[in-house]
Amino acid sequence: MATQETLPAPTSTRTGAPRPRSTTATRAPYAFIAPFYVLFVLFMLVPIVASLYLSLTSWAGLGAPEWIGLRNYANLFTDSSFHKALVNTLLYVAVAVVVIVPVSLLLATALNARGLRARDAFRVTYFVPMVVSPIIVALIFSLVFDQNYGLANSLLHALFGLGGVDWLGDPTIAKVAISLVMLWRWAGYLTIFFLAGLQNVPKDLYEAAALDGAGWWRSFTSVTLPALKPVTAFVAVTSFISAAQIFDEPFLLTQGGPSDQTLSVAMFIYRAAFQRQQFGYAAAGGVVLFVVVFLVSQGFNRLLGIGRSS
C-alpha cells in the first residue's frame, strides 16, 4: 500500500502579494508637482484676487486702499472714454478675426503651392514683422504715415494724384492705419500656424478631388478648409484674445488720439493706473476686460468645437 506524501503547509507571505506603500512613497508625487501649484498660486490666483479686491477700492498707489464697493464699476459704465475704448477694441477684434485670419490662410495656401521656389525665404520674410521691436515698428510707420513726407501719401499721389491724407490725425483714417499695422505684424505669424496645418493634410485627398474634376476653389472649400478646422479655431481664438488686449500699435502710433478715437481698453487701463494714479479704477477696467474675454472665448470654444473630439 502506497503511503500518501504530506504537502507542506502554505506560508503566510507570497512572493507577488502587494506590499503596503510607505508614507514617503505615497507623498512623493505631490512633492514633484508642488512647484507648479506654488507658482500657479503666486502668479495666477494671488494677482486675480488682488485685482478683484483693488477694483472695489479707491487707491492712488500710496497708503491704505479705501473700500468703496461697486462705485468703480458704476463709474466705468458712465465713462465716455471707456465706451470709446470698448467700441475701438471691438473694431480691432473684428479686424483681427474677420480680416487678418483669412488673409493669413490665403498666404499660407499660396506659400504651400507646388513649384514655389525660395519658400523658406518667403516664410522668414512674413514672420520677421512679429519679432521686430514695437518701438521700431512705431518709428517705421510714423514715417510711412507722415502727412507731408510719408511713403503712403507719396504712393497715393503717384498712383492716383491724391495726397495730404492725415493718416494719424483723422479719427477714422487713424483706425485704418492701426489696422494696417496689425495686418503687417500679425499676418505672417498666423501664417506659420496654417502652414503647419497644411503640411498634415493628406495628399490623396487632393488627388481624389482632382479625379472628381474639382478645381482649385472646390478643393479649397471641400478639402483644405475642413482639414484645417482645428487650426483655424485655434488661430481665431488666439487672435481674438490678442486683439482684445491690443496696446502697442495704438499707443505707439497715436497715443489713443485724436480725442480717444483709437483708444483701446488696455490703453484705458494703463492711462488710469500710471498717468492718473487711479489704481482701483484701472483694476475695475481690467476685471471687466477679463470677464468679457473669458466669456467670449468660451463661446468661441463651444462654437468651434475646441477641445472636443470629432
Secondary structure, DSSP 4 states (H G I P E B T S, - for coil): -PPPPPPPPPPS--TTPPPPPPHHHHHHHHHHHHHHHHHHIIIIIHHHHHHHHHTTEE--SSSPPEE-TTHHHHHHTT-HHHHHHHHHHHHHHHIIIIIIHHHHHHHHHHHTSTT-SSHHHHHHHHHHHHHS-HHHHHHHHHHHT-TTT-HHHHHHHHHHS-----TTTSHHHHHHHHHHHHHHHHHHHHHHHHHHHHHTS-HHHHHHHHHTT--HHHHIIIIIHHHTHHHHHHHHHHHHHHHHT--HHHHHHTTT-STTTT--HHHHHHIIIIIS--HHHHHHHHHHHHHHHHHHHHHHHHHHTTTS--
